[in-house]
Amino acid sequence: MTNGMNVSRRDLFKFGGLAAITAAGAGALAGCAPQQKMASTGAAAAEDGSTYVGPSFLQKPAEITEFDEEHTYDVVVVGAGESGLSAMHAALEAGATVGALQSLSIVQTAGNMGASIDLTKTNEAGIKAVLSFINYKSDYRANLGQVETWARNSQEALAWWAEAAAKGGSESKPYDYTVNCNGHEVFFHANTYFHDEGHQKGALVIGDAVQAEGAEIFFETPCVQLLVEDGRVAGAIGETKDGAHVLLRANKGVIMAAGDYVGDSEMLYYYTPDAKGLHQAVDFRNGTGLKAAMWAGAQMCPASHTKMVHGEGPKVRFEMPYLFLDRHGKRFMDEGCCRMGYLNEFTNKYLAEVDFAESTAAKFFSIVPTNWEEHYDAWKDFSDISIHNAYRNVDPEAWIKGDTLEELAEGMIAYADEEGWAHDYTVEAIVESINRYNELVAAGNGDEDFGKRDEYMVPIEAPCYAVPRGANNIDALVDGLWCDGNFQCLDVDMKPIEGLFAVGNASGPFFGNSNYPMDIEGLSVGRAITTGFATGRYVAGL
């Protein structure tokens, strides 16, 4: 394929492959439109004289060569969240000196729960089965080396986090559960902090601890570039709030633990276009470190990236396949897919209806019979349905109840209005949809509208409930820089970049699917702590 800008497949692959092609326009695939070329400095011109076109973050800035301060360490960590703090601790424990850049004035984490495999109960076949299960949930795009690193090290890593956090008064409330993976029972042990300010309280304690152990953290100093010498990443360059530049040299390696890019709309819509219109929950995770790594030769995982979409509190996270009614009061899907993390794929079309200006257009109601507990007991053995979030069960007191269908519909409209949902519900539309569903159930010919599993087709008669559902917040992207099984970043030729590693949400492809699989509770945070823990030790030993 030829093009007017002489862009090779390597150029496109470097910044996410298909995403780069998509941004250039579908016509480029046929060779009838100019494709993108990375500018070396600013808005440069291409070889044919045309102006560079593309997202600003692909424009490589001028190299920073003058520094107000220089420091040298064995290991340099970019970011002080769960993965970064874990990397610092492990590197220090292995005898390395550690310096770190942190964009904020404090250490900062996210999440409430981290999962680990209980290796004392899970046999070898079970460990291998969970690797296969995660790969299956990731459309077979997961790097199994990365997943196995989590599987083998998560118990040790999360035990350290819980012990370290407890020293500062942040006590974990353990949550033990099992998941059937390919017929094997896999035992999980999770640390939960829903009751205690999430992971952040413990992270503050751990941040103090790693500094007491010798780590030097430069706060309010985001990483803006990486130092590359003779093809090796040899350090990280931070910029203070006063505009001064600080160079942290790394004798052994730089670990990118800067998190994701959910706060950067340009990056988000480029690498994860199906997130458009969702509420971006965090603004300070803006991809700064990821950009620095790309300018140094690293590449992002192929788009579309794995997104973590939330929006339902535990009282209404009712993941059972009853009737779902959209913002118009109409049924819109086979409700057999009822997990919160996947539902955005069915509701993103409603965001488009409001020009992506109101994320609540993704909200909907689940219409639930009063005997739902009987159905849960009958369905749970052959389904992935859930009525809880960790140890917290759903609460019907938070649902809307109607003694008649008309009363239920009126309650739904009142609730949606009070919450400011973007909707056009009418009592007539809601009642008509419920009656149509009951007609399908009574006819006994299966779901002729959406093809739902027959066992799930049960009548919904008044009195009944309406449960407000719909995830409309994008909290994180859990894909980042493309890494190998040692979490070493890869270049455009899929070769490891000497001296550059990535962990936590700055790395991938641990998942690889468009949606974060919530089938294993707390997997993302467990992965962040574990990858930082394992990689910090690994880099320190190089």
Secondary structure as UniProt FT lines:
FT   TURN            4..5
FT   HELIX           9..14
FT   TURN            15..17
FT   HELIX           18..24
FT   HELIX           26..30
FT   TURN            47..48
FT   HELIX           56..58
FT   STRAND          69..78
FT   HELIX           82..93
FT   TURN            94..95
FT   STRAND          98..101
FT   STRAND          113..117
FT   TURN            119..121
FT   HELIX           124..137
FT   TURN            138..140
FT   HELIX           144..166
FT   TURN            167..169
FT   STRAND          175..181
FT   TURN            182..183
FT   STRAND          184..192
FT   TURN            194..198
FT   HELIX           199..212
FT   TURN            213..214
FT   STRAND          216..218
FT   TURN            219..220
FT   STRAND          223..229
FT   TURN            230..231
FT   STRAND          232..239
FT   TURN            241..242
FT   STRAND          245..256
FT   TURN            262..263
FT   HELIX           265..271
FT   HELIX           273..275
FT   TURN            276..277
FT   STRAND          279..280
FT   HELIX           288..295
FT   TURN            296..297
FT   STRAND          307..310
FT   TURN            314..316
FT   STRAND          323..325
FT   TURN            327..328
FT   TURN            335..336
FT   HELIX           340..342
FT   HELIX           344..353
FT   TURN            354..356
FT   HELIX           359..362
FT   STRAND          364..369
FT   TURN            370..371
FT   HELIX           372..379
FT   TURN            380..382
FT   STRAND          388..389
FT   TURN            390..391
FT   STRAND          392..393
FT   HELIX           396..398
FT   STRAND          400..402
FT   HELIX           405..419
FT   HELIX           427..443
FT   TURN            448..450
FT   HELIX           454..456
FT   STRAND          464..469
FT   STRAND          473..477
FT   STRAND          481..483
FT   TURN            485..486
FT   STRAND          488..490
FT   TURN            492..493
FT   STRAND          496..502
FT   HELIX           504..506
FT   STRAND          507..508
FT   TURN            518..519
FT   TURN            521..522
FT   HELIX           523..540
//
